[in-house]
Amino acid sequence: MPHRNAPLTELGRLRLARCVVDDGWPLRRAAERFQVSATTARRWANRYRQQGPSGMADRSSRPHHSPARTRTSTERRIVKIRFTHRLGPARIAARLGLPTSTVHRVLTRYGCPPLAHLDRGSGTRIRRYEHSAAGDLVHVDVKKLGNIPDGGGHRIHGRQIGGRNSQRTQTGQRNAYRNPLLGYGFLHTALDDHSRLAYTEILADERKETAAAFWQRAHAYFTSLGITVRRVLTDNGSCYRSLLWRTTLATAGITHKRTRPYRPQTNGKVERFHRTLAEEWAYARPYTSETERRRVLPAWLHMYNHHRGHTALGGQPPASRVPNLTGQNI
């Protein structure tokens, strides 16, 4: 495709060549008429003589020979190291004594996917999926989160003082079920696969009774938005293998699916949400107490569901895929 300032398009080249070849115009006169050099006029006239109108199309600028190209044997070594050790261009380049840019070009030329698209264990490409409607699949998981002692932890006071505060917190862990701000908090999350809409609560434990009660509240939340939950996907935690959990889902007519053992990638959407939750809320800034951090969570969840752009949704927030939430982003 010619650039925006090119004096000749394919049709213009054809007209120029016909003036010279068919009508017998001198090269200088034709070049002056079409505002190009005589050398350019000669090139298109010669190509018209050899190939006809089809010769007026652009050709590839790729050279016929590339003497400086990396040897085939070296390229094969690069690709082999990539698939056997799953290393990036910088580390492969260090092993082979090559520039990183060269290794990157070779990997691109051979169609090697980025490491982020590969399963680290098997090296196979991750099969990404997305259900077509909200409620077709809801991911459920629990993340354990250390509570912040009153006065702040090591992020405010440093390791030495923060460590003493943490020790006092751990000493009171036997009273954690009476005081939820001692010991650990457990983030229970239900995430819709299609919209990435999230519902999260911080609870005192991950027992089967707690997990079942959480799901009843999460189910009521999705139902209030007009989302009919059909399937729920969890890992193989004890609370999700219990009869109470199975009965709770079956009573609501929901099918329960569990991931294969040692395959957390299957439940990767909620795992990635927990990572985002930790980066943008739990550890986003130093808090002086667990009460202060928990007070911020509802506002962050509202921002995530209604305002924060999601890369998998084309930069739109999860609420954009839930009709009943559209416009409720104040």
N, C-alpha and C positions, 0 to 999 in steps of 0.2 A: 504494500500500500504506500503511495507516494506521500511525503511529508507535506505539511500545509503550505510551504513556500516553494514547492516544486513547480518549475515553469511548464512541465509537460505531464499530462496524464497519459494513460494508455491510448486514449483516442487521439490526443495531441501528437503522440509519437507516430501513430499510424498516418496521420495527415502529413506530418513532416516527411516521413519516409516516402510516401506516395508522390509528394511534390518533387522529390529528388529523383526517385527511380522511375515512376510512371510518367511524370510530366517533364522531366529533364531539366529541372531548375539547377542552377549552380549551388554548390554547398554553401557559399557565403551568403548568397541571396536568401536561401531557405533558412539558414541560421539566423539571419537578421530579421526575417519575417516572424519567426517563432521565438525570438529573444533568447537564443542559446548560442553556445560557441560552435565553431565549425567542426571541432573535434566531436562534440556531442551529436551534431547532425550526421557526420560520417558514420558514427557508431550505429545509430538507429537505421540509417539507410542500408548498411551492410547486413545488419540482422534481418531486415525486411527481405533483402535479396535471398538470404539463406533459409529463413524459416517462415516467411510470409507474415500475415497478421498475428499469428500465435506468438511470434517472437517479440511482440511489444510488451508482454507481461513482465513483471518484476521477477528477477531470479534471486535465489538464496545467496546471501553474502558469505556463506560458509566456504572456507577454502577447500580446494580439491585434496590437498595434502596438509597434514599437520605434523611436521617433523619433531616439534617440541612436546607432543602429546605424551602423557605418561604411558609407559610400556604396559602391554596387556597383562603380563605376569604380575606386575606391581598392582594393577587394578584388581586382579583376582585375589591377591593377598589382602588388600584393603577390605574387600567385600567379605572374605572369609572371616577375618578378625571381627568384623561388625556382627556377623550372625553367630559366631561361636562364643564371643565374649561380651557382645552387646555394649560396645564402647562408642563414645562419641568421636567426632572428627579430631578434636584436640588430642585426645589420648591415643588414638590410632596414629596420628601424625608423629607423636613423641616416640612411639614404638618403632616406626619405620624410618624416622629421620626425614620426614617430608613436611612441606608447608601445610598448615591446617586448611588453607583455601583449596589446595590441590585435592586433599582427601574429601573435602565437602563436595567439590565438583564431581569427583568420581562416584560418590554415594548417590548424588542426585542423578547422574547419568544412568546409573544402574537401577534407578527407581527404588532405592532403599527407603523405607518409611522412617520418620523420626522416632527416636527411642520412646517418646511419650505415647506413641501409637502401638507399642509392642508390650506384650506381657513379659515382665522381667524374668519370670521363671522358665517359660517354654520358648520365648523368642518369637512366638507367633503373633500376628496382627490381632489387636483387640477388636472383637466384633461389637460395634456400638449399635444400640437399638433405642428406640423411643416409641412408646405406645401412642396410638393415634387419638385417644380421647382421655380427658381427665377422669381419674377413678379406675381406669383399666388395671393399673398397678400402682400400689403405694408401698414405698420402701420404709421400713421401720428399723431403728437401731438405737443403741444406747452408747453414750460416750461418758467415761468417768473423768471428772474434773476436780482437781484439788481446790478446796475452798481457801479464800484469802483470810488470814487472821486479822482481827481488829488492830488497827494501827498500820496495816500494810505489811507486805512481805518483802522479799529480797529485791524486787524491782524498785522499791522506794528507798529502803534502808541499806541495801547491800546484802551480800551473802551472810555475813556474820550475824548481824542483828536479825535479819529476816529468817535465818535458820533457827534462832531461839524462838521466834514467834511460831514457826512451823512446828517445833517440838512441843510447844504448849498446845497447839491445835491437835497434834497426833495423840498427846496424852489424854485429851478429852474425847478421843474417838469412840471410846466405849459408851459415851453419852450421845453419840451422833444421831441416834434415832429419836432422842428427846429434843435435841437441838440441831436442826438441819444445817446450821452454819458451822458446825464442827466436822472435821474430817473431810469427806468428799461429797460432792454433788454429782448427780447422775442426770445427764441430759438425755431425755427420751424424745425422739424426733420421728415424725411421720412426714414423708416427702412424696408428693405426687410425681409420678414418672413423667407425665406429659407436660405439665405446666411448671414443675419444680416448686410448686407452692408448698411451704413448710409450716408445720405446727410443732412447737417445741415447749417442753416443760422441764424445769429442774426439780427432781424428786430426790428423796432421801436414800433410795436403794434401787436395785433392779430385780426385786423378787417378783414371783409370778403374779401375786395379787396387785402389786404396784403397776406392773406392765399391762395387765388386763384392764385396770381402772383407767390408765392413761389412754389405752386404745379406745375405750368407750367415749372419752372426752374428745379425742382426735376425730373419731368417726362422726360425732355430733357436729364438730366444726366443719368437716367436709360436706356433710349433709346440709347444713345451713346455707352453704354456697351453691347448692344444687348439684353437687358432685356425688354420683352413685359409685361407691367403692365396690369393685368386683373381686380383686385379688390383692393380697398383702404378701410382701416378700421380706423375710427376716433371715438372720444368720442362725446358727445352731446353738445359741445360748440356752441355758437351762430354763429360763422363764418362757422362751418361745417353744420349748418342747413339752411344756406342761399340759395336762388335761384341761386346766382352767383356760389357758390361752386358746387352745383348739376349740373348746366349747363356746367361748366368747365370740370367736369369728364365725363358727358354724351357725350359731343362733341368729346372727345378722345376715346369713346367706353369703358369706365371704369365703373365698377359697384361699387357703394358706399355702404358700410356697416357701421352701427353705433353700438357701444356697448350698452348694456342694462344700464339704469340709475343706478347710484351708484354701478357699477361693473367695476372699473378701471382695475381689473385683466385681463379682456378680451383683453385689449390693453397693457398687461404687458411687452411685449418685448421692446417697445419703452419707457415705463416708466422706465424699468431697464437700458436702454441705457442712459437716462437722469441722472440717479443716478451715473452711471459710469462716465459720462461726468463731473458731478459736483465734484466727488472725484478725478479724475485723471487730470482734466484740470482747471475747474473754481476755485476750492479751493485747488489745489495741492500744491501751494506755494504762498507766499505773493506777490502781484503785486502792483506796485506804481501808476498805473492808469488803467482805463478801456481800453485805447488804447493799452497798453502793453499786457493785457490779450487777447484781440481780435486778436492781431497779432500772438499769439501762436496757435490759434484754427485750422487753416488749416494744420499745421504740425501735430497736435495731431490727427486730423481726418485721415490724411494719415497713421499715425502709427496704428490707430485703424483698418482701412480697410485692410491694407497690411501686418502688422507685428504683431500686438497684438493677441496672442492666445486666442480663445474663448472656454470656457469649453463645451458649447453645440455643438461645431464643432469638438470635439476630440482634442482640443488644437491647431487647425489650424485657421488662420485669415479668415475673411469673403471673401477676394479676392480669396481664394482657391476654393470657390464654384461658382465663376464667370469666365468662360473660357476666356473671353476677357480681364480679369485683370491679368491672370497668367503671372508671370514674370515682370509685370510692378510695381515692388515694390522698386524701387530705391529711 
